[in-house]
Amino acid sequence: MLIDADCRRRGIRDAVEITLYSAEPGPLGVAGPEVSAAVRGMVEEKDILYRPEHQVARIEGHQVLFTHGVHADFDLLAYVPPIRPPRALADSGLVDGSGWVRVDRQTLATSFPGVHAIGDVTLIPLAMGKPLPRAGVFAHGQAEVVARNIARSVLGRGSTVLYDGHGACFIETGDGKAGYGSGNFYGEPLPAVQVRKPNRAWHAGKVLLEKQILWQWL
């Protein structure tokens, strides 16, 4: 959607075809079918072709080859590589057959006493069958829970804090607008997530959050 906005700004959109290929049946499927449909609608409103269930096998020159035999030519490729755990994790003894670290979804404790794991290295299955997304907002919330529980164990006071699976993200749509999705990803049988329609207020909120994070941490 940002590529679409840039092409329109440069006055070349009519000469450009934008296609989004995804390995999943729908965008943001981990948030549930309603959210997925809403996000797909945002994409297709921009005259962007959405092609679900296309798993990339390899790239050859200016051509993408998919696992089911289909191929697509391109001039510009914006590609998200496979998400894999770091190599150092493989020999740590913390991972299971999946290659990821399984943790208690509320305390982030591993099977090793006193050892916790957070963020992208973890595998936390949801009731719908998909894993909790590997996104910064979840890593942040998990880190706060683990830090407080470690402090409680060291100081010997306070109660155990539990991670509740809530998360949120902005959805940049271009032209100074953004949507906003938030909710409980631990919801059953499906995550209880809502998406707000794109507007300038949500984009401004995203910019302010970025500035707050940069000021607070850097």
VENBEL-V580365 format. One record per residue. N is the residue number from 1. PHI is phi in whole degrees, -180 to 180 (NA if undefined). OMEGA is omega in whole degrees, -180 to 180 (none if undefined). D_LAST is the distance of its C-alpha to the last C-alpha in Angstrom with 1 decimal. Layout:
N_PHI_OMEGA_D_LAST / N_PHI_OMEGA_D_LAST
This chain:
1_NA_176_29.2 / 2_-71_175_26.7 / 3_-64_177_29.1 / 4_-58_-179_31.9 / 5_-63_-180_30.2 / 6_-67_179_29.5 / 7_-65_178_33.1 / 8_-66_179_34.5 / 9_-62_-179_32.5 / 10_-87_177_34.1 / 11_74_-178_37.5 / 12_-121_-172_38.1 / 13_-60_-179_37.7 / 14_-65_-179_41.5 / 15_-98_-174_41.6 / 16_-121_172_38.9 / 17_-110_180_39.3 / 18_-114_179_36.2 / 19_-127_178_36.8 / 20_-108_177_34.4 / 21_-101_-179_35.7 / 22_-136_177_34.5 / 23_-73_-177_35.7 / 24_-91_177_35.7 / 25_-65_-179_38.4 / 26_-157_-180_35.9 / 27_-70_178_32.3 / 28_54_-178_30.2 / 29_-63_-179_33.2 / 30_-66_179_31.4 / 31_-90_179_31.1 / 32_106_-174_34.9 / 33_-63_-179_37.5 / 34_-67_179_37.1 / 35_-65_180_33.4 / 36_-59_179_34.1 / 37_-65_-180_36.9 / 38_-66_180_34.8 / 39_-69_177_32.2 / 40_-61_177_35.0 / 41_-62_177_36.5 / 42_-60_-178_33.4 / 43_-67_-174_33.6 / 44_-73_174_37.4 / 45_-62_-180_37.4 / 46_-89_-177_35.7 / 47_62_175_38.7 / 48_-103_180_36.7 / 49_-75_179_38.9 / 50_-108_-179_37.7 / 51_-120_-179_39.3 / 52_-78_174_38.7 / 53_55_174_39.6 / 54_-121_180_39.1 / 55_-92_-179_37.7 / 56_-69_175_36.9 / 57_-96_180_39.0 / 58_-167_177_38.2 / 59_-115_176_37.7 / 60_-129_-178_40.5 / 61_62_179_40.1 / 62_-106_-180_39.5 / 63_-139_175_40.6 / 64_-100_177_39.0 / 65_-109_-178_41.4 / 66_-101_-173_41.1 / 67_-65_-179_42.6 / 68_-96_172_45.4 / 69_94_179_46.8 / 70_-79_175_45.4 / 71_-135_179_43.7 / 72_-142_176_41.9 / 73_-88_179_41.6 / 74_-149_169_38.5 / 75_-100_178_37.4 / 76_-129_-180_33.7 / 77_-115_172_32.2 / 78_-108_-167_28.9 / 79_-123_174_28.9 / 80_-98_-178_26.9 / 81_-70_179_27.9 / 82_-58_177_29.0 / 83_-89_-178_26.6 / 84_-130_175_27.5 / 85_-70_179_26.3 / 86_-63_-177_25.1 / 87_-60_-178_28.1 / 88_-60_-178_27.1 / 89_-74_-174_27.6 / 90_-60_-177_31.2 / 91_-101_-175_32.6 / 92_-82_-175_30.7 / 93_85_-178_33.4 / 94_-89_-173_31.1 / 95_-90_174_32.0 / 96_-107_-177_35.2 / 97_-62_180_37.3 / 98_-75_-176_34.8 / 99_91_-179_32.3 / 100_-113_179_29.7 / 101_-93_176_29.0 / 102_-86_-177_30.9 / 103_-132_169_29.6 / 104_-67_-171_30.8 / 105_-71_179_29.3 / 106_-101_-178_28.8 / 107_-110_-177_27.6 / 108_65_177_26.2 / 109_-77_175_28.6 / 110_-90_178_30.1 / 111_-77_179_33.8 / 112_-100_-179_32.8 / 113_-55_177_32.7 / 114_79_-179_29.4 / 115_-113_178_27.5 / 116_-121_175_25.3 / 117_-138_-179_23.7 / 118_-135_170_21.2 / 119_74_-168_20.0 / 120_-68_-178_21.6 / 121_-83_-173_23.9 / 122_-91_171_25.8 / 123_-126_180_29.0 / 124_-122_-179_29.6 / 125_-67_175_32.8 / 126_-99_-178_33.3 / 127_-60_-178_36.7 / 128_-78_178_37.2 / 129_102_177_37.0 / 130_-92_177_33.7 / 131_-83_173_30.6 / 132_-58_-178_27.6 / 133_-57_177_25.3 / 134_-91_-176_22.6 / 135_-136_-176_19.7 / 136_-59_-177_16.2 / 137_-63_178_17.4 / 138_-75_178_19.9 / 139_-60_179_17.8 / 140_-62_180_15.4 / 141_-63_179_18.6 / 142_-65_-180_20.3 / 143_-61_180_17.5 / 144_-65_179_17.9 / 145_-64_-178_21.7 / 146_-64_-179_21.8 / 147_-62_-179_19.6 / 148_-68_180_21.8 / 149_-71_175_24.9 / 150_-65_178_24.2 / 151_-62_179_23.6 / 152_-63_-179_26.9 / 153_-69_179_28.7 / 154_-75_-176_27.6 / 155_-83_179_28.4 / 156_76_177_31.4 / 157_-146_-178_31.0 / 158_95_-179_29.8 / 159_-110_180_30.6 / 160_-67_177_29.4 / 161_-99_-178_26.8 / 162_-115_177_27.5 / 163_-82_-171_25.5 / 164_-104_176_27.3 / 165_79_178_26.4 / 166_-79_179_25.1 / 167_-157_-179_22.7 / 168_-154_175_22.1 / 169_-156_173_21.1 / 170_-91_179_21.4 / 171_-120_-179_24.1 / 172_-68_-180_23.7 / 173_-117_-180_27.2 / 174_90_178_26.9 / 175_60_179_28.1 / 176_71_179_25.2 / 177_-124_176_26.1 / 178_-152_171_24.8 / 179_-94_-178_26.4 / 180_-148_177_25.0 / 181_-118_180_26.2 / 182_-157_176_25.8 / 183_157_-176_27.9 / 184_-98_-180_29.1 / 185_-78_175_29.2 / 186_-88_-179_31.2 / 187_-60_-180_34.0 / 188_-131_3_37.5 / 189_-79_179_39.3 / 190_-128_175_36.7 / 191_-57_179_33.1 / 192_-96_-174_33.1 / 193_-122_177_30.8 / 194_-120_176_31.1 / 195_-119_176_30.0 / 196_-93_-178_29.9 / 197_-64_-179_31.2 / 198_-62_171_29.0 / 199_-157_-177_28.6 / 200_-73_-179_26.4 / 201_-65_179_25.1 / 202_-66_177_23.5 / 203_-64_178_21.9 / 204_-62_177_20.6 / 205_-63_178_19.3 / 206_-64_-180_17.4 / 207_-63_179_15.8 / 208_-65_178_14.9 / 209_-63_177_13.4 / 210_-59_-179_11.2 / 211_-64_179_10.1 / 212_-63_-180_9.7 / 213_-63_-180_7.6 / 214_-63_180_5.1 / 215_-70_-174_5.7 / 216_-73_-173_6.1 / 217_-106_-176_3.8 / 218_-119_none_0.0
